Amino acid sequence: MLKFLSLLSKRLILAIPLAMLAGLAAGLTLPVAGLKALIVPLTFLMVYPMMVPLKLARVLEGGDLRAQALAQAINFAIVPFVAFALGRIFFPAQPYYAVGLLLAALLPTSGMTISWTGFAGGNLGAAVKMTVLGLILGSLLTPFYLQWLAGSRVPVDLPAVFAQIVLIVFLPMLAGHLTQAHLLRKYGQKAFQSEWAPRFPPFSTLGVLGIVFVAMALKAGQLVARPAELLHLAWPLLLLYGFNYLLSTVVARAALPRGDGIALVYGTVMRNLSIALALAMNAFGEGSSDAALVITLAYIVQVQSAAWYVRLTDRLFGPRPAAAGA
């Protein structure tokens, strides 16, 4: 089972479109209104496993301060406003699509940040800190950004959004931290790191695919009626990610050493789409499926673009130190 889930995690570029197609087929052939009851348990399944290996204390460690400051400046002072502008341009009459685009931009970093930084030979310590800090800041700031940027177009119930953030982020974070503490006491740091920590994240893939399936099933009728809808949604996502890669690469090359620069790119371009998707499905009532559909497509753009960027890393930042010294 774990091997199968790990394989799915590494093949999201295929697994997510398959889940989308399955959801579309289910939505066209079966009664799917009852699937809404699965959203909360799927949300917990999606988020909790990511929290168990997360080292919250890493955010308090010193070092790479410039990289951390630049990452959060890009994440919260630039990217959300680009997403907001793109939402206004592409979705003037479809505010919940714009909300989905904004949510994808408001929740930076995920386990993918650490993974892709490692694949590209970047600074893993900096990536871990960016992941923890981005998760906490994004969770705290997202309700205010939604109220400020989207509140004039869609109803944003600030206390309700905060309650969802607590349910979706901080409750699983607490449960994950308690699980980690228990396993550390019982098995020790070495066994936890090598044996237990890798077992949890693949289970979040089940939650991701489940939420994607439900979002597509609930949206199936509208998509069939408007088959060009997915293409219409793809353009602003491609522009958002393209701008983010370009900006982060320019800043990283100009201001940071190689390892920190790679961490900066993946710490700003990789978004926590699992939490964004969970929030979209839980916090916006009838508009939830619209917002969730945008985030579902963002998974495909994010995973594929991250893989392509790894291939460009040595060309953009120079060879890895080991290769340089060979």
C-alpha positions in Angstrom: 0.0 0.0 0.0 2.7 2.5 1.0 4.7 1.7 -2.1 1.6 2.3 -4.3 0.9 5.6 -2.5 4.6 6.7 -2.9 4.4 5.9 -6.6 1.2 8.0 -6.9 2.9 10.9 -5.1 5.7 10.8 -7.6 3.3 10.6 -10.5 0.9 13.4 -9.6 1.2 14.8 -13.1 -0.7 11.6 -14.3 -2.7 10.8 -11.1 -4.4 14.2 -10.9 -5.7 14.2 -14.5 -7.0 10.7 -14.0 -8.8 11.7 -10.8 -10.2 14.7 -12.7 -11.5 12.4 -15.5 -12.9 9.9 -13.0 -14.7 12.7 -11.2 -16.1 14.1 -14.4 -17.4 10.7 -15.4 -19.0 10.2 -11.9 -20.6 13.6 -12.0 -22.2 12.9 -15.4 -23.5 9.4 -14.6 -24.1 9.3 -10.8 -25.9 11.3 -8.1 -22.9 13.2 -6.5 -24.5 15.7 -4.2 -23.7 13.5 -1.2 -20.0 13.6 -2.0 -19.9 17.0 -0.1 -20.0 15.0 3.1 -16.6 13.6 2.3 -14.9 17.0 2.1 -14.0 17.3 5.8 -12.6 13.8 6.3 -10.7 14.1 3.0 -9.3 17.4 4.1 -7.9 16.0 7.3 -6.5 13.0 5.3 -4.8 15.5 3.0 -3.3 17.8 5.5 -2.4 15.8 8.7 0.1 13.4 7.1 2.1 16.4 5.8 2.4 17.8 9.3 3.9 14.8 11.0 7.4 15.2 9.5 7.3 19.0 9.7 10.0 20.4 12.0 8.4 23.5 13.5 11.4 24.4 15.6 13.5 24.9 12.4 11.9 28.3 11.9 13.7 29.6 15.1 17.2 28.6 13.8 19.5 31.3 12.5 21.2 31.6 9.2 20.1 32.4 5.6 18.2 35.4 6.9 18.4 37.2 3.5 16.9 34.2 1.7 14.1 34.0 4.2 13.2 37.7 4.1 13.3 37.8 0.3 11.1 34.7 0.1 8.4 36.1 2.3 8.5 39.5 0.6 7.9 37.7 -2.8 5.2 35.5 -1.2 3.2 38.1 0.5 4.1 41.5 -1.0 4.1 40.6 -4.7 2.6 37.3 -5.8 -0.9 37.7 -4.2 -1.3 41.1 -6.0 -0.3 39.6 -9.3 -2.9 36.8 -8.8 -5.5 39.4 -7.8 -4.8 41.4 -11.0 -4.9 38.3 -13.2 -8.2 37.3 -11.6 -9.7 40.7 -12.4 -8.5 40.5 -16.0 -9.5 36.9 -16.8 -12.5 36.5 -14.5 -14.4 39.8 -14.4 -17.8 38.0 -14.1 -16.6 34.8 -12.4 -15.4 35.9 -8.9 -15.0 32.5 -7.4 -12.5 31.5 -10.1 -10.6 34.7 -9.1 -10.8 33.5 -5.5 -9.3 30.1 -6.4 -6.4 31.9 -8.2 -5.9 34.1 -5.2 -5.9 31.2 -2.8 -3.3 29.4 -4.8 -1.1 32.5 -4.5 -1.7 33.1 -0.8 -0.5 29.8 0.7 3.2 29.4 -0.2 5.4 26.3 0.3 4.7 22.7 0.8 6.5 19.4 1.1 7.2 19.9 -2.6 9.4 22.9 -1.7 11.7 20.7 0.2 11.6 17.8 -2.3 12.3 19.9 -5.4 15.0 21.9 -3.6 16.7 18.6 -2.9 16.4 17.4 -6.4 18.0 20.6 -7.7 20.8 20.6 -5.2 19.7 23.6 -3.2 19.9 24.4 0.5 17.6 22.0 2.2 17.8 23.7 5.6 16.7 27.0 4.1 13.9 25.2 2.2 12.6 23.6 5.5 12.5 27.0 7.2 10.7 28.6 4.3 8.2 25.8 4.3 7.4 26.2 8.0 7.4 30.0 8.0 5.4 30.2 4.8 2.8 27.8 6.1 2.3 29.7 9.4 2.3 33.2 7.8 0.1 32.1 5.0 -2.4 30.6 7.3 -2.5 33.7 9.5 -2.6 36.2 6.7 -4.9 34.5 4.2 -8.2 35.5 5.9 -7.2 39.2 5.8 -6.0 39.1 2.2 -9.3 37.4 1.2 -11.3 40.1 2.9 -9.1 42.9 1.5 -8.7 41.7 -2.1 -11.8 39.6 -2.7 -14.3 40.9 -0.2 -15.8 43.4 -2.6 -16.7 40.6 -5.1 -17.6 37.6 -2.9 -18.9 37.4 0.7 -16.0 36.7 3.0 -17.0 35.7 6.5 -13.8 36.5 8.3 -14.5 34.5 11.5 -15.7 31.5 9.4 -12.5 31.6 7.3 -10.4 31.7 10.5 -12.3 28.8 11.9 -11.6 26.9 8.7 -7.9 27.7 8.9 -7.9 26.4 12.5 -9.7 23.2 11.4 -7.6 22.7 8.2 -4.2 23.9 9.3 -3.6 24.3 13.0 -5.6 21.3 14.3 -3.8 18.9 11.9 -0.5 20.7 12.7 -1.1 20.1 16.4 -2.0 16.5 15.8 1.0 16.1 13.6 3.3 17.6 16.2 1.9 15.3 18.9 2.3 12.3 16.7 5.9 13.3 15.9 6.7 13.8 19.6 5.3 10.4 20.5 7.3 8.7 17.7 10.5 10.5 18.7 10.0 9.4 22.4 9.3 5.8 21.4 11.8 5.2 18.6 14.3 8.1 18.7 15.4 10.7 16.2 17.3 8.4 13.8 14.5 5.8 13.5 11.8 8.6 13.2 13.7 10.3 10.4 14.6 7.2 8.4 11.6 4.9 9.0 8.6 6.8 10.2 8.7 10.3 8.7 8.7 9.1 5.1 5.6 6.9 5.7 3.2 9.8 6.3 3.3 12.2 3.4 2.2 9.6 0.7 -1.1 9.3 2.5 -1.9 12.9 1.8 -2.0 12.0 -1.8 -5.2 10.0 -1.2 -6.8 13.1 0.3 -5.6 15.3 -2.7 -6.9 12.9 -5.3 -10.2 12.5 -3.3 -10.7 16.2 -3.1 -9.9 16.6 -6.8 -12.4 13.8 -7.6 -15.1 15.5 -5.6 -14.5 19.0 -7.0 -14.7 17.7 -10.6 -17.8 15.5 -9.9 -19.6 18.6 -8.5 -18.5 20.7 -11.4 -19.1 18.1 -14.2 -22.3 19.4 -15.6 -21.0 22.9 -16.0 -17.8 21.8 -17.6 -19.6 19.6 -20.2 -21.9 22.6 -21.0 -18.8 24.8 -21.5 -15.9 22.6 -22.7 -13.5 25.5 -23.3 -13.7 26.3 -19.5 -10.5 24.4 -18.6 -8.5 26.3 -21.3 -10.0 29.6 -20.0 -8.8 28.7 -16.5 -5.3 27.5 -17.6 -4.1 30.8 -19.1 -4.0 32.9 -15.9 -2.3 30.0 -14.0 0.4 29.7 -16.7 1.0 33.5 -16.5 1.1 33.4 -12.7 3.6 30.6 -12.5 5.6 32.0 -15.3 5.9 35.4 -13.6 6.7 33.8 -10.3 9.6 31.7 -11.8 11.0 34.7 -13.7 10.9 37.0 -10.7 12.3 34.5 -8.2 15.1 33.4 -10.5 16.1 37.0 -11.2 16.1 37.8 -7.5 17.9 34.6 -6.5 20.7 35.0 -9.1 21.2 38.7 -8.1 21.1 38.4 -4.4 21.9 34.9 -3.1 24.4 32.1 -3.4 23.5 29.0 -5.4 22.0 26.8 -2.7 19.9 29.6 -1.1 18.8 30.9 -4.5 17.4 27.5 -5.5 15.6 27.3 -2.2 14.2 30.8 -2.8 12.8 29.8 -6.2 11.0 26.7 -4.8 10.1 28.4 -1.6 8.1 31.0 -3.6 6.8 29.2 -6.7 5.6 26.0 -5.0 2.3 26.7 -3.4 0.5 24.7 -0.7 -2.3 23.7 -3.0 -3.5 21.0 -0.6 -4.5 23.6 2.0 -5.7 26.0 -0.6 -7.9 23.3 -2.1 -9.2 22.3 1.3 -10.0 25.9 2.2 -11.7 26.5 -1.2 -13.9 23.4 -0.7 -14.9 24.3 2.9 -15.2 28.1 3.1 -17.2 29.4 0.0 -20.5 27.6 -0.1 -21.9 27.4 -3.6 -18.8 28.9 -5.1 -16.5 26.3 -3.7 -16.4 24.1 -6.7 -15.4 27.0 -8.9 -12.5 28.0 -6.7 -11.5 24.4 -6.2 -11.3 23.8 -10.0 -8.7 26.5 -10.5 -6.6 25.0 -7.7 -7.0 21.5 -9.2 -5.5 22.7 -12.5 -2.8 24.5 -10.6 -1.5 21.1 -9.4 -0.8 20.1 -13.0 1.0 23.3 -13.8 3.0 23.3 -10.5 4.2 19.7 -10.7 5.1 19.8 -14.4 6.9 23.2 -14.2 8.9 22.1 -11.1 10.2 19.1 -13.0 11.2 21.2 -16.0 12.9 23.8 -13.8 15.1 21.1 -12.2 16.5 20.5 -15.6 17.4 24.2 -16.0 18.9 24.6 -12.6 22.6 24.0 -13.5 22.2 26.3 -16.5 20.7 29.1 -14.4 22.7 28.8 -11.2 25.9 27.0 -12.3 26.9 23.4 -11.5 26.6 21.8 -8.1 29.7 22.3 -5.9 30.6 18.6 -6.2 30.5 18.8 -10.0 32.4 22.1 -10.0 35.2 20.6 -8.1 35.4 17.4 -10.1 
